[in-house]
Amino acid sequence: MNVSPFFKLEIFAPAEAVDEILEALHSAQAGIIGNYDHCSSISQVEGSYRPLEGSTPAVGEVGKLYYGGECKIEVNCREEYLIAAIQAVREVHPYEEPVINVILLANARYGATM
């Protein structure tokens, strides 16, 4: 069984931060599929959270449940660039605790290439 060298990053962020995050990802070699770069998907989503004592939320108030819109950025990344891509996102992301989901892709096992 082949182990895939490809991951998908899911990043949740406010709409106004999307362009800067995408540029950081591109600079870290994420979002390359074959002979294409800057490959990404962006979806509008609704999220919720409650900032706890000691937090400094970018949006919302400590102790109050917050519901609001944000964007989900999805981008593929080769394993060798994964740590750099995550660090690049953390450097520009406005959230105190950014959500960056890292998902192993099975593409290589089934003959799909990136």
Backbone atoms as SQL, in Angstrom:
CREATE TABLE atoms (id INTEGER PRIMARY KEY, chain TEXT, resi INTEGER, resn TEXT, atom TEXT, x REAL, y REAL, z REAL);
INSERT INTO atoms VALUES
  (1, 'A', 1, 'MET', 'N', 0.850, -1.175, 0.000),
  (2, 'A', 1, 'MET', 'CA', 0.000, 0.000, 0.000),
  (3, 'A', 1, 'MET', 'C', 0.896, 1.239, 0.000),
  (4, 'A', 2, 'ASN', 'N', 0.633, 2.148, -0.922),
  (5, 'A', 2, 'ASN', 'CA', 1.381, 3.403, -0.986),
  (6, 'A', 2, 'ASN', 'C', 0.846, 4.395, 0.027),
  (7, 'A', 3, 'VAL', 'N', 1.739, 5.086, 0.673),
  (8, 'A', 3, 'VAL', 'CA', 1.335, 6.154, 1.578),
  (9, 'A', 3, 'VAL', 'C', 1.355, 7.448, 0.788),
  (10, 'A', 4, 'SER', 'N', 0.295, 8.203, 0.887),
  (11, 'A', 4, 'SER', 'CA', 0.184, 9.435, 0.112),
  (12, 'A', 4, 'SER', 'C', 1.074, 10.527, 0.695),
  (13, 'A', 5, 'PRO', 'N', 1.778, 11.272, -0.171),
  (14, 'A', 5, 'PRO', 'CA', 2.552, 12.425, 0.301),
  (15, 'A', 5, 'PRO', 'C', 1.728, 13.714, 0.288),
  (16, 'A', 6, 'PHE', 'N', 0.407, 13.577, 0.094),
  (17, 'A', 6, 'PHE', 'CA', -0.446, 14.755, -0.045),
  (18, 'A', 6, 'PHE', 'C', -1.389, 14.926, 1.139),
  (19, 'A', 7, 'PHE', 'N', -1.553, 16.170, 1.537),
  (20, 'A', 7, 'PHE', 'CA', -2.456, 16.535, 2.620),
  (21, 'A', 7, 'PHE', 'C', -3.379, 17.636, 2.138),
  (22, 'A', 8, 'LYS', 'N', -4.518, 17.749, 2.794),
  (23, 'A', 8, 'LYS', 'CA', -5.403, 18.888, 2.559),
  (24, 'A', 8, 'LYS', 'C', -5.421, 19.710, 3.842),
  (25, 'A', 9, 'LEU', 'N', -5.254, 21.005, 3.701),
  (26, 'A', 9, 'LEU', 'CA', -5.400, 21.915, 4.831),
  (27, 'A', 9, 'LEU', 'C', -6.766, 22.573, 4.727),
  (28, 'A', 10, 'GLU', 'N', -7.490, 22.575, 5.834),
  (29, 'A', 10, 'GLU', 'CA', -8.740, 23.326, 5.966),
  (30, 'A', 10, 'GLU', 'C', -8.466, 24.413, 6.989),
  (31, 'A', 11, 'ILE', 'N', -8.671, 25.648, 6.585),
  (32, 'A', 11, 'ILE', 'CA', -8.377, 26.784, 7.449),
  (33, 'A', 11, 'ILE', 'C', -9.622, 27.652, 7.541),
  (34, 'A', 12, 'PHE', 'N', -10.035, 27.976, 8.745),
  (35, 'A', 12, 'PHE', 'CA', -11.198, 28.830, 8.951),
  (36, 'A', 12, 'PHE', 'C', -10.721, 30.226, 9.320),
  (37, 'A', 13, 'ALA', 'N', -11.273, 31.240, 8.631),
  (38, 'A', 13, 'ALA', 'CA', -10.786, 32.610, 8.821),
  (39, 'A', 13, 'ALA', 'C', -11.864, 33.610, 8.423),
  (40, 'A', 14, 'PRO', 'N', -11.752, 34.836, 8.919),
  (41, 'A', 14, 'PRO', 'CA', -12.674, 35.875, 8.461),
  (42, 'A', 14, 'PRO', 'C', -12.396, 36.216, 6.995),
  (43, 'A', 15, 'ALA', 'N', -13.433, 36.643, 6.280),
  (44, 'A', 15, 'ALA', 'CA', -13.310, 36.918, 4.847),
  (45, 'A', 15, 'ALA', 'C', -12.191, 37.911, 4.541),
  (46, 'A', 16, 'GLU', 'N', -12.016, 38.903, 5.385),
  (47, 'A', 16, 'GLU', 'CA', -11.007, 39.936, 5.110),
  (48, 'A', 16, 'GLU', 'C', -9.571, 39.420, 5.218),
  (49, 'A', 17, 'ALA', 'N', -9.377, 38.219, 5.768),
  (50, 'A', 17, 'ALA', 'CA', -8.030, 37.655, 5.905),
  (51, 'A', 17, 'ALA', 'C', -7.694, 36.647, 4.812),
  (52, 'A', 18, 'VAL', 'N', -8.653, 36.300, 3.972),
  (53, 'A', 18, 'VAL', 'CA', -8.462, 35.225, 3.002),
  (54, 'A', 18, 'VAL', 'C', -7.300, 35.498, 2.049),
  (55, 'A', 19, 'ASP', 'N', -7.246, 36.666, 1.446),
  (56, 'A', 19, 'ASP', 'CA', -6.190, 36.947, 0.467),
  (57, 'A', 19, 'ASP', 'C', -4.793, 36.825, 1.072),
  (58, 'A', 20, 'GLU', 'N', -4.618, 37.350, 2.282),
  (59, 'A', 20, 'GLU', 'CA', -3.302, 37.281, 2.926),
  (60, 'A', 20, 'GLU', 'C', -2.929, 35.836, 3.273),
  (61, 'A', 21, 'ILE', 'N', -3.903, 35.060, 3.711),
  (62, 'A', 21, 'ILE', 'CA', -3.646, 33.649, 4.020),
  (63, 'A', 21, 'ILE', 'C', -3.304, 32.873, 2.755),
  (64, 'A', 22, 'LEU', 'N', -4.036, 33.123, 1.668),
  (65, 'A', 22, 'LEU', 'CA', -3.732, 32.447, 0.405),
  (66, 'A', 22, 'LEU', 'C', -2.327, 32.782, -0.088),
  (67, 'A', 23, 'GLU', 'N', -1.916, 34.033, 0.057),
  (68, 'A', 23, 'GLU', 'CA', -0.571, 34.413, -0.369),
  (69, 'A', 23, 'GLU', 'C', 0.489, 33.728, 0.500),
  (70, 'A', 24, 'ALA', 'N', 0.230, 33.626, 1.802),
  (71, 'A', 24, 'ALA', 'CA', 1.158, 32.921, 2.695),
  (72, 'A', 24, 'ALA', 'C', 1.262, 31.450, 2.300),
  (73, 'A', 25, 'LEU', 'N', 0.134, 30.823, 1.982),
  (74, 'A', 25, 'LEU', 'CA', 0.143, 29.425, 1.551),
  (75, 'A', 25, 'LEU', 'C', 0.925, 29.258, 0.254),
  (76, 'A', 26, 'HIS', 'N', 0.704, 30.160, -0.683),
  (77, 'A', 26, 'HIS', 'CA', 1.429, 30.091, -1.951),
  (78, 'A', 26, 'HIS', 'C', 2.941, 30.234, -1.721),
  (79, 'A', 27, 'SER', 'N', 3.322, 31.154, -0.873),
  (80, 'A', 27, 'SER', 'CA', 4.745, 31.362, -0.572),
  (81, 'A', 27, 'SER', 'C', 5.385, 30.127, 0.057),
  (82, 'A', 28, 'ALA', 'N', 4.563, 29.312, 0.726),
  (83, 'A', 28, 'ALA', 'CA', 5.054, 28.095, 1.381),
  (84, 'A', 28, 'ALA', 'C', 4.888, 26.854, 0.495),
  (85, 'A', 29, 'GLN', 'N', 4.592, 27.043, -0.785),
  (86, 'A', 29, 'GLN', 'CA', 4.468, 25.954, -1.760),
  (87, 'A', 29, 'GLN', 'C', 3.214, 25.101, -1.597),
  (88, 'A', 30, 'ALA', 'N', 2.202, 25.596, -0.902),
  (89, 'A', 30, 'ALA', 'CA', 0.930, 24.883, -0.817),
  (90, 'A', 30, 'ALA', 'C', 0.057, 25.319, -1.994),
  (91, 'A', 31, 'GLY', 'N', -0.897, 24.481, -2.359),
  (92, 'A', 31, 'GLY', 'CA', -1.811, 24.823, -3.441),
  (93, 'A', 31, 'GLY', 'C', -1.284, 24.540, -4.823),
  (94, 'A', 32, 'ILE', 'N', -0.326, 23.620, -4.933),
  (95, 'A', 32, 'ILE', 'CA', 0.211, 23.232, -6.237),
  (96, 'A', 32, 'ILE', 'C', -0.380, 21.875, -6.605),
  (97, 'A', 33, 'ILE', 'N', -1.011, 21.809, -7.774),
  (98, 'A', 33, 'ILE', 'CA', -1.562, 20.560, -8.289),
  (99, 'A', 33, 'ILE', 'C', -1.071, 20.420, -9.724),
  (100, 'A', 34, 'GLY', 'N', -0.185, 19.459, -9.939),
  (101, 'A', 34, 'GLY', 'CA', 0.379, 19.272, -11.277),
  (102, 'A', 34, 'GLY', 'C', 1.097, 20.521, -11.749),
  (103, 'A', 35, 'ASN', 'N', 0.710, 21.021, -12.910),
  (104, 'A', 35, 'ASN', 'CA', 1.314, 22.221, -13.488),
  (105, 'A', 35, 'ASN', 'C', 0.533, 23.487, -13.160),
  (106, 'A', 36, 'TYR', 'N', -0.189, 23.493, -12.042),
  (107, 'A', 36, 'TYR', 'CA', -0.980, 24.645, -11.614),
  (108, 'A', 36, 'TYR', 'C', -0.580, 25.031, -10.195),
  (109, 'A', 37, 'ASP', 'N', -0.580, 26.336, -9.937),
  (110, 'A', 37, 'ASP', 'CA', -0.379, 26.781, -8.557),
  (111, 'A', 37, 'ASP', 'C', -1.536, 27.696, -8.177),
  (112, 'A', 38, 'HIS', 'N', -1.526, 28.176, -6.943),
  (113, 'A', 38, 'HIS', 'CA', -2.608, 29.001, -6.399),
  (114, 'A', 38, 'HIS', 'C', -3.951, 28.253, -6.432),
  (115, 'A', 39, 'CYS', 'N', -3.935, 26.923, -6.325),
  (116, 'A', 39, 'CYS', 'CA', -5.167, 26.129, -6.338),
  (117, 'A', 39, 'CYS', 'C', -5.773, 26.111, -4.940),
  (118, 'A', 40, 'SER', 'N', -7.013, 26.536, -4.835),
  (119, 'A', 40, 'SER', 'CA', -7.684, 26.545, -3.531),
  (120, 'A', 40, 'SER', 'C', -9.188, 26.563, -3.737),
  (121, 'A', 41, 'SER', 'N', -9.904, 26.250, -2.686),
  (122, 'A', 41, 'SER', 'CA', -11.358, 26.392, -2.640),
  (123, 'A', 41, 'SER', 'C', -11.686, 27.229, -1.423),
  (124, 'A', 42, 'ILE', 'N', -12.667, 28.101, -1.587),
  (125, 'A', 42, 'ILE', 'CA', -13.086, 28.963, -0.490),
  (126, 'A', 42, 'ILE', 'C', -14.596, 28.872, -0.381),
  (127, 'A', 43, 'SER', 'N', -15.085, 28.549, 0.804),
  (128, 'A', 43, 'SER', 'CA', -16.522, 28.425, 1.052),
  (129, 'A', 43, 'SER', 'C', -16.927, 29.344, 2.191),
  (130, 'A', 44, 'GLN', 'N', -18.117, 29.889, 2.096),
  (131, 'A', 44, 'GLN', 'CA', -18.689, 30.644, 3.200),
  (132, 'A', 44, 'GLN', 'C', -19.322, 29.644, 4.169),
  (133, 'A', 45, 'VAL', 'N', -19.020, 29.769, 5.438),
  (134, 'A', 45, 'VAL', 'CA', -19.578, 28.880, 6.462),
  (135, 'A', 45, 'VAL', 'C', -20.047, 29.712, 7.646),
  (136, 'A', 46, 'GLU', 'N', -20.842, 29.106, 8.483),
  (137, 'A', 46, 'GLU', 'CA', -21.261, 29.719, 9.741),
  (138, 'A', 46, 'GLU', 'C', -20.553, 28.989, 10.867),
  (139, 'A', 47, 'GLY', 'N', -20.002, 29.719, 11.806),
  (140, 'A', 47, 'GLY', 'CA', -19.296, 29.111, 12.921),
  (141, 'A', 47, 'GLY', 'C', -19.777, 29.669, 14.247),
  (142, 'A', 48, 'SER', 'N', -19.381, 29.016, 15.301),
  (143, 'A', 48, 'SER', 'CA', -19.713, 29.506, 16.639),
  (144, 'A', 48, 'SER', 'C', -18.578, 29.176, 17.597),
  (145, 'A', 49, 'TYR', 'N', -18.466, 29.989, 18.630),
  (146, 'A', 49, 'TYR', 'CA', -17.496, 29.742, 19.693),
  (147, 'A', 49, 'TYR', 'C', -17.819, 30.681, 20.851),
  (148, 'A', 50, 'ARG', 'N', -17.273, 30.351, 22.003),
  (149, 'A', 50, 'ARG', 'CA', -17.398, 31.219, 23.168),
  (150, 'A', 50, 'ARG', 'C', -16.007, 31.476, 23.712),
  (151, 'A', 51, 'PRO', 'N', -15.521, 32.700, 23.609),
  (152, 'A', 51, 'PRO', 'CA', -14.213, 33.024, 24.182),
  (153, 'A', 51, 'PRO', 'C', -14.247, 32.872, 25.709),
  (154, 'A', 52, 'LEU', 'N', -13.270, 32.179, 26.236),
  (155, 'A', 52, 'LEU', 'CA', -13.187, 31.966, 27.687),
  (156, 'A', 52, 'LEU', 'C', -12.279, 33.008, 28.325),
  (157, 'A', 53, 'GLU', 'N', -12.329, 33.079, 29.658),
  (158, 'A', 53, 'GLU', 'CA', -11.463, 34.007, 30.392),
  (159, 'A', 53, 'GLU', 'C', -10.011, 33.790, 29.990),
  (160, 'A', 54, 'GLY', 'N', -9.297, 34.880, 29.793),
  (161, 'A', 54, 'GLY', 'CA', -7.905, 34.819, 29.402),
  (162, 'A', 54, 'GLY', 'C', -7.701, 34.895, 27.897),
  (163, 'A', 55, 'SER', 'N', -8.805, 34.819, 27.134),
  (164, 'A', 55, 'SER', 'CA', -8.675, 34.904, 25.676),
  (165, 'A', 55, 'SER', 'C', -8.789, 36.357, 25.226),
  (166, 'A', 56, 'THR', 'N', -8.295, 36.614, 24.030),
  (167, 'A', 56, 'THR', 'CA', -8.446, 37.931, 23.399),
  (168, 'A', 56, 'THR', 'C', -8.987, 37.698, 21.989),
  (169, 'A', 57, 'PRO', 'N', -10.310, 37.520, 21.877),
  (170, 'A', 57, 'PRO', 'CA', -10.898, 37.160, 20.589),
  (171, 'A', 57, 'PRO', 'C', -10.799, 38.282, 19.557),
  (172, 'A', 58, 'ALA', 'N', -10.569, 37.888, 18.298),
  (173, 'A', 58, 'ALA', 'CA', -10.570, 38.853, 17.192),
  (174, 'A', 58, 'ALA', 'C', -11.981, 39.353, 16.943),
  (175, 'A', 59, 'VAL', 'N', -12.963, 38.491, 17.194),
  (176, 'A', 59, 'VAL', 'CA', -14.376, 38.829, 17.033),
  (177, 'A', 59, 'VAL', 'C', -15.122, 38.211, 18.205),
  (178, 'A', 60, 'GLY', 'N', -16.104, 38.905, 18.738),
  (179, 'A', 60, 'GLY', 'CA', -16.885, 38.391, 19.859),
  (180, 'A', 60, 'GLY', 'C', -16.370, 38.914, 21.182),
  (181, 'A', 61, 'GLU', 'N', -17.068, 38.510, 22.258),
  (182, 'A', 61, 'GLU', 'CA', -16.730, 38.981, 23.602),
  (183, 'A', 61, 'GLU', 'C', -16.503, 37.799, 24.537),
  (184, 'A', 62, 'VAL', 'N', -15.578, 37.964, 25.461),
  (185, 'A', 62, 'VAL', 'CA', -15.275, 36.926, 26.444),
  (186, 'A', 62, 'VAL', 'C', -16.555, 36.565, 27.199),
  (187, 'A', 63, 'GLY', 'N', -16.825, 35.266, 27.284),
  (188, 'A', 63, 'GLY', 'CA', -17.969, 34.760, 28.028),
  (189, 'A', 63, 'GLY', 'C', -19.269, 34.721, 27.254),
  (190, 'A', 64, 'LYS', 'N', -19.311, 35.264, 26.048),
  (191, 'A', 64, 'LYS', 'CA', -20.552, 35.286, 25.263),
  (192, 'A', 64, 'LYS', 'C', -20.413, 34.409, 24.028),
  (193, 'A', 65, 'LEU', 'N', -21.442, 33.588, 23.790),
  (194, 'A', 65, 'LEU', 'CA', -21.450, 32.725, 22.623),
  (195, 'A', 65, 'LEU', 'C', -21.558, 33.579, 21.364),
  (196, 'A', 66, 'TYR', 'N', -20.692, 33.315, 20.415),
  (197, 'A', 66, 'TYR', 'CA', -20.660, 34.075, 19.165),
  (198, 'A', 66, 'TYR', 'C', -21.054, 33.164, 18.007),
  (199, 'A', 67, 'TYR', 'N', -21.931, 33.649, 17.137),
  (200, 'A', 67, 'TYR', 'CA', -22.280, 32.987, 15.883),
  (201, 'A', 67, 'TYR', 'C', -21.974, 33.967, 14.770),
  (202, 'A', 68, 'GLY', 'N', -21.347, 33.493, 13.722),
  (203, 'A', 68, 'GLY', 'CA', -21.079, 34.403, 12.625),
  (204, 'A', 68, 'GLY', 'C', -20.487, 33.713, 11.425),
  (205, 'A', 69, 'GLY', 'N', -20.416, 34.465, 10.344),
  (206, 'A', 69, 'GLY', 'CA', -19.875, 33.943, 9.105),
  (207, 'A', 69, 'GLY', 'C', -18.362, 34.018, 9.072),
  (208, 'A', 70, 'GLU', 'N', -17.774, 33.070, 8.390),
  (209, 'A', 70, 'GLU', 'CA', -16.349, 33.071, 8.116),
  (210, 'A', 70, 'GLU', 'C', -16.125, 32.247, 6.861),
  (211, 'A', 71, 'CYS', 'N', -14.899, 32.123, 6.436),
  (212, 'A', 71, 'CYS', 'CA', -14.566, 31.361, 5.242),
  (213, 'A', 71, 'CYS', 'C', -13.778, 30.118, 5.615),
  (214, 'A', 72, 'LYS', 'N', -14.030, 29.060, 4.855),
  (215, 'A', 72, 'LYS', 'CA', -13.208, 27.858, 4.960),
  (216, 'A', 72, 'LYS', 'C', -12.340, 27.819, 3.713),
  (217, 'A', 73, 'ILE', 'N', -11.035, 27.839, 3.921),
  (218, 'A', 73, 'ILE', 'CA', -10.063, 27.768, 2.838),
  (219, 'A', 73, 'ILE', 'C', -9.563, 26.328, 2.783),
  (220, 'A', 74, 'GLU', 'N', -9.605, 25.721, 1.601),
  (221, 'A', 74, 'GLU', 'CA', -9.096, 24.368, 1.422),
  (222, 'A', 74, 'GLU', 'C', -7.988, 24.410, 0.375),
  (223, 'A', 75, 'VAL', 'N', -6.881, 23.774, 0.706),
  (224, 'A', 75, 'VAL', 'CA', -5.733, 23.767, -0.195),
  (225, 'A', 75, 'VAL', 'C', -4.959, 22.473, 0.006),
  (226, 'A', 76, 'ASN', 'N', -4.458, 21.921, -1.099),
  (227, 'A', 76, 'ASN', 'CA', -3.630, 20.719, -1.025),
  (228, 'A', 76, 'ASN', 'C', -2.182, 21.109, -0.785),
  (229, 'A', 77, 'CYS', 'N', -1.457, 20.209, -0.120),
  (230, 'A', 77, 'CYS', 'CA', -0.069, 20.506, 0.225),
  (231, 'A', 77, 'CYS', 'C', 0.722, 19.203, 0.256),
  (232, 'A', 78, 'ARG', 'N', 1.889, 19.213, -0.358),
  (233, 'A', 78, 'ARG', 'CA', 2.778, 18.052, -0.268),
  (234, 'A', 78, 'ARG', 'C', 3.366, 17.993, 1.142),
  (235, 'A', 79, 'GLU', 'N', 3.647, 16.798, 1.593),
  (236, 'A', 79, 'GLU', 'CA', 4.136, 16.589, 2.957),
  (237, 'A', 79, 'GLU', 'C', 5.388, 17.409, 3.263),
  (238, 'A', 80, 'GLU', 'N', 6.301, 17.515, 2.304),
  (239, 'A', 80, 'GLU', 'CA', 7.552, 18.225, 2.582),
  (240, 'A', 80, 'GLU', 'C', 7.351, 19.724, 2.825),
  (241, 'A', 81, 'TYR', 'N', 6.195, 20.267, 2.447),
  (242, 'A', 81, 'TYR', 'CA', 5.915, 21.694, 2.659),
  (243, 'A', 81, 'TYR', 'C', 4.903, 21.940, 3.780),
  (244, 'A', 82, 'LEU', 'N', 4.423, 20.877, 4.393),
  (245, 'A', 82, 'LEU', 'CA', 3.328, 20.969, 5.354),
  (246, 'A', 82, 'LEU', 'C', 3.647, 21.869, 6.556),
  (247, 'A', 83, 'ILE', 'N', 4.758, 21.656, 7.211),
  (248, 'A', 83, 'ILE', 'CA', 5.109, 22.447, 8.398),
  (249, 'A', 83, 'ILE', 'C', 5.278, 23.916, 8.030),
  (250, 'A', 84, 'ALA', 'N', 5.941, 24.189, 6.916),
  (251, 'A', 84, 'ALA', 'CA', 6.132, 25.579, 6.478),
  (252, 'A', 84, 'ALA', 'C', 4.802, 26.242, 6.161),
  (253, 'A', 85, 'ALA', 'N', 3.877, 25.496, 5.554),
  (254, 'A', 85, 'ALA', 'CA', 2.569, 26.064, 5.222),
  (255, 'A', 85, 'ALA', 'C', 1.782, 26.398, 6.487),
  (256, 'A', 86, 'ILE', 'N', 1.800, 25.508, 7.455),
  (257, 'A', 86, 'ILE', 'CA', 1.090, 25.765, 8.717),
  (258, 'A', 86, 'ILE', 'C', 1.696, 26.972, 9.431),
  (259, 'A', 87, 'GLN', 'N', 3.012, 27.048, 9.484),
  (260, 'A', 87, 'GLN', 'CA', 3.669, 28.190, 10.128),
  (261, 'A', 87, 'GLN', 'C', 3.352, 29.491, 9.403),
  (262, 'A', 88, 'ALA', 'N', 3.320, 29.458, 8.075),
  (263, 'A', 88, 'ALA', 'CA', 3.016, 30.662, 7.300),
  (264, 'A', 88, 'ALA', 'C', 1.602, 31.156, 7.593),
  (265, 'A', 89, 'VAL', 'N', 0.657, 30.232, 7.711),
  (266, 'A', 89, 'VAL', 'CA', -0.723, 30.615, 8.035),
  (267, 'A', 89, 'VAL', 'C', -0.779, 31.225, 9.434),
  (268, 'A', 90, 'ARG', 'N', -0.137, 30.596, 10.397),
  (269, 'A', 90, 'ARG', 'CA', -0.168, 31.109, 11.775),
  (270, 'A', 90, 'ARG', 'C', 0.420, 32.518, 11.873),
  (271, 'A', 91, 'GLU', 'N', 1.397, 32.833, 11.035),
  (272, 'A', 91, 'GLU', 'CA', 2.027, 34.166, 11.071),
  (273, 'A', 91, 'GLU', 'C', 1.084, 35.282, 10.626),
  (274, 'A', 92, 'VAL', 'N', 0.137, 34.967, 9.730),
  (275, 'A', 92, 'VAL', 'CA', -0.731, 36.025, 9.186),
  (276, 'A', 92, 'VAL', 'C', -2.183, 35.916, 9.651),
  (277, 'A', 93, 'HIS', 'N', -2.554, 34.826, 10.262),
  (278, 'A', 93, 'HIS', 'CA', -3.951, 34.602, 10.651),
  (279, 'A', 93, 'HIS', 'C', -4.332, 35.531, 11.809),
  (280, 'A', 94, 'PRO', 'N', -5.495, 36.177, 11.727),
  (281, 'A', 94, 'PRO', 'CA', -5.876, 37.117, 12.785),
  (282, 'A', 94, 'PRO', 'C', -6.419, 36.471, 14.062),
  (283, 'A', 95, 'TYR', 'N', -6.813, 35.198, 14.010),
  (284, 'A', 95, 'TYR', 'CA', -7.375, 34.553, 15.194),
  (285, 'A', 95, 'TYR', 'C', -6.276, 34.177, 16.179),
  (286, 'A', 96, 'GLU', 'N', -6.595, 34.301, 17.448),
  (287, 'A', 96, 'GLU', 'CA', -5.675, 33.898, 18.509),
  (288, 'A', 96, 'GLU', 'C', -5.395, 32.394, 18.439),
  (289, 'A', 97, 'GLU', 'N', -6.421, 31.595, 18.135),
  (290, 'A', 97, 'GLU', 'CA', -6.307, 30.141, 18.015),
  (291, 'A', 97, 'GLU', 'C', -6.869, 29.717, 16.656),
  (292, 'A', 98, 'PRO', 'N', -6.111, 29.873, 15.562),
  (293, 'A', 98, 'PRO', 'CA', -6.662, 29.506, 14.254),
  (294, 'A', 98, 'PRO', 'C', -6.920, 28.005, 14.141),
  (295, 'A', 99, 'VAL', 'N', -8.023, 27.667, 13.475),
  (296, 'A', 99, 'VAL', 'CA', -8.330, 26.270, 13.216),
  (297, 'A', 99, 'VAL', 'C', -7.693, 25.900, 11.879),
  (298, 'A', 100, 'ILE', 'N', -6.741, 24.981, 11.939),
  (299, 'A', 100, 'ILE', 'CA', -6.058, 24.482, 10.752),
  (300, 'A', 100, 'ILE', 'C', -6.151, 22.956, 10.816),
  (301, 'A', 101, 'ASN', 'N', -7.079, 22.395, 10.048),
  (302, 'A', 101, 'ASN', 'CA', -7.229, 20.942, 10.008),
  (303, 'A', 101, 'ASN', 'C', -6.280, 20.381, 8.953),
  (304, 'A', 102, 'VAL', 'N', -5.563, 19.331, 9.309),
  (305, 'A', 102, 'VAL', 'CA', -4.623, 18.674, 8.403),
  (306, 'A', 102, 'VAL', 'C', -5.162, 17.273, 8.132),
  (307, 'A', 103, 'ILE', 'N', -5.462, 17.005, 6.843),
  (308, 'A', 103, 'ILE', 'CA', -6.113, 15.755, 6.464),
  (309, 'A', 103, 'ILE', 'C', -5.227, 15.021, 5.459),
  (310, 'A', 104, 'LEU', 'N', -4.853, 13.786, 5.774),
  (311, 'A', 104, 'LEU', 'CA', -4.079, 12.957, 4.859),
  (312, 'A', 104, 'LEU', 'C', -4.975, 12.532, 3.702),
  (313, 'A', 105, 'LEU', 'N', -4.500, 12.727, 2.481),
  (314, 'A', 105, 'LEU', 'CA', -5.262, 12.340, 1.288),
  (315, 'A', 105, 'LEU', 'C', -4.808, 10.980, 0.788),
  (316, 'A', 106, 'ALA', 'N', -5.714, 10.213, 0.224),
  (317, 'A', 106, 'ALA', 'CA', -5.411, 8.888, -0.280),
  (318, 'A', 106, 'ALA', 'C', -5.204, 8.878, -1.790),
  (319, 'A', 107, 'ASN', 'N', -5.078, 10.022, -2.412),
  (320, 'A', 107, 'ASN', 'CA', -4.993, 10.128, -3.869),
  (321, 'A', 107, 'ASN', 'C', -3.944, 9.207, -4.489),
  (322, 'A', 108, 'ALA', 'N', -2.739, 9.167, -3.942),
  (323, 'A', 108, 'ALA', 'CA', -1.644, 8.382, -4.536),
  (324, 'A', 108, 'ALA', 'C', -1.950, 6.891, -4.528),
  (325, 'A', 109, 'ARG', 'N', -2.730, 6.431, -3.585),
  (326, 'A', 109, 'ARG', 'CA', -3.066, 5.018, -3.510),
  (327, 'A', 109, 'ARG', 'C', -3.909, 4.567, -4.704),
  (328, 'A', 110, 'TYR', 'N', -4.644, 5.491, -5.272),
  (329, 'A', 110, 'TYR', 'CA', -5.606, 5.140, -6.318),
  (330, 'A', 110, 'TYR', 'C', -5.206, 5.700, -7.680),
  (331, 'A', 111, 'GLY', 'N', -3.954, 6.080, -7.840),
  (332, 'A', 111, 'GLY', 'CA', -3.454, 6.502, -9.130),
  (333, 'A', 111, 'GLY', 'C', -3.658, 7.965, -9.451),
  (334, 'A', 112, 'ALA', 'N', -4.299, 8.722, -8.601),
  (335, 'A', 112, 'ALA', 'CA', -4.474, 10.163, -8.841),
  (336, 'A', 112, 'ALA', 'C', -3.177, 10.873, -8.504),
  (337, 'A', 113, 'THR', 'N', -2.833, 11.841, -9.273),
  (338, 'A', 113, 'THR', 'CA', -1.599, 12.589, -9.021),
  (339, 'A', 113, 'THR', 'C', -1.909, 14.042, -8.718),
  (340, 'A', 114, 'MET', 'N', -0.970, 14.669, -8.054),
  (341, 'A', 114, 'MET', 'CA', -1.085, 16.104, -7.764),
  (342, 'A', 114, 'MET', 'C', 0.223, 16.759, -8.049);
